Amino acid sequence: MSRPPIWQLIRDAMQYFNREVTYSELKQHLWAQYPGLNNSTLTCQIIICSVNHLSRVHYPENKKPRLCTGQYDFLYNTGRGRVTPYDVEKHGLWEIHESADGSLSVRIAQEPVPDLGGGSLVPDEQSGTFALESHLRDYLARNLTNNADFGTGLTVYTSGEGVDGVEFQTDVGPIDILAISPNGDFHVFELKLGRGPDAALGQILRYMGWVDQHLANGKKVFGVILASEISEKLRYAVTQVPSVRLMEYELRFAVRAIQPKVQPE
């Protein structure tokens, strides 16, 4: 008996969970029913069906501009390899947008409906953190090539199976951004929203080790820990690991007054 398409299996699994889940939870649930499902194919299909995932536009199902109201639009990415059922009222109406140059991107077309029942409009700390991390990660991925501080000509890695390096899934956890240089060397980016703890070094070394064994094929593997503030402990620790760099980012917010338009008399 033929099985349903994988996107449909994922949709049915999300209806079963009806909550935020990790990629791994989804896959384990599906493997229990269909042991032969390919891991990378499942990852691709999750990305395809996540309305706010930057990389979904790289797949044939999402190669045309449209509002995200179709069969492939039922997941919302909350960051770090996690998704939740897509709810327009909660997450807003998303779209695949075509720019003047013909490039496609994902963006929010309509903001979420305000909660008029007296509930808090401020997201809880965890969901707010995931959203901010996702935005920062996607912004960095789009601007790797334009930032000389990261290295010359870095681009987001794409595997032979079409899986790109944004939130790249590995056996030891998801890499925030996996990039590659023109000479084939790999660069593993680990993003920390606030102060980068010294434990981040062990985390990024774990990812680098996995890339070295499974992807590098003799090429060098470098790491970049990016945080709004680098702790003193981490500064000491990284002195013993020359293949890892520390970088700080700065977010700026500015406002300006707008004069009302005066109608001519």
C-alpha positions, 0 to 999 in steps of 0.5 A: 500500500502506498503511503501519503506524501511526506508533507501530509505525514508531517501535517498529520503528526503535528495534528497529533502533537498539537504543540511545539515539538522538535524536529527530532520528536517529529521524526521519531514519531514518523519513523515509528510508523514508516521506518524507511523515511529519509532523515534529510528528506524529512528535514527538507519537508519540515522547512518547506512547510514552515511559513517563516523559515528563510530557506523554504523559498529554495524548494520547488513547492515555494518558488512562486510568490503567494500568501501562506494559506496553502497545503504547505503552510502549516508549521511555524519555526520557533528556532533551534530545530523546533516548530509549532502549528502555524496559527495566523491569529497568533503568528500573523499572515506570512507570504512568499514575496518576490522582490523587484529583482525577482528574488524570493523571500519570506515576510509577514504580510499581516501582523497577528490579531491583537488579543482583545480578551484581556490576555497579555500581548507580550510574548513569554520569555522563551518564545520571544527569545526564539523569535529574536534568535531566528531573526538574527540568524536569518539576517546574518545568513543573508549578509554573510557575503557582505560582511568582510569581518566574517571572511572573504566570500563566505556563503551559506552551505548547501548539501548535495541533497539541497539542505542549506546551512541555516539551522543545519541539523546534525547528530549532535544538535542544530548548527545556527549557520554552516557556511563555506568559503571559496576554497571549501573550508567550513565555518560553523557559526554559533549565535548567542542572544546575550552574553556568550557563556564559556560553555559555548566553546564546548558546544561549537567544538562538538559541531565542528567535530561533526562537520570535520568527520562528516562533511569537510573531506580534508578541508579546514573547519573554523568556528565563530561564536557570536554574542552581544557580549563575550564573557571573560571566561570565554575569552580565556578559554578560546586562547587555547583553540585558535580555530575558533573566533569570538565576535560581538554584535550590536543592535541599534534602535533609533526613532525620529519625529515625523512632521504632519503633512500640511494641506495647502490652503 
